[in-house]
Amino acid sequence: VQLQASGGGLVQAGDSLRLSCAASGRTFSNYGMGWFRQAPGKEREFVAAISWSGGSTLYASSVKGRFTISRDNAKNTVNLEMNSLKPEDTAVYYCAAVGGGWDATKEQDYDYWGRGTQVTVSS
């Protein structure tokens, strides 16, 4: 699976941003999808995951209630809607695909990764 994330940018605290990840190469609906992020000087961390059908989702506590993950299997895309952004959300955001359990939260569980997209939130 080839993944390409897009939609990052520079926004102010309180703003919203929508990230998209386009997938190609294999049957997209066979994979759970996740978003991770990596801030400068920090390890990459789990943000959100969505099941194969899109019927189940999982969020990190730091983004729950502000971020929404969704997918469109017909378009081979997964999105991350980010609201009420905070400066601490500043990071490079990555999308990833997992062939095993969709609710994986560890990066080593994911099989495919896209290049990241930078999100910068100014105060």
Secondary structure, 3 states (H helix, E strand, C coil): CEEEEECCEEEECCCCEEEEEEEECCCHHHCEEEEEEECCCCCCEEEEEECCCCCCEEECCCCECCEEEEEECCCCEEEEEECCCCHHHCEEEEEEEECCCCCCCCHHHCCEECECEEEEEEC
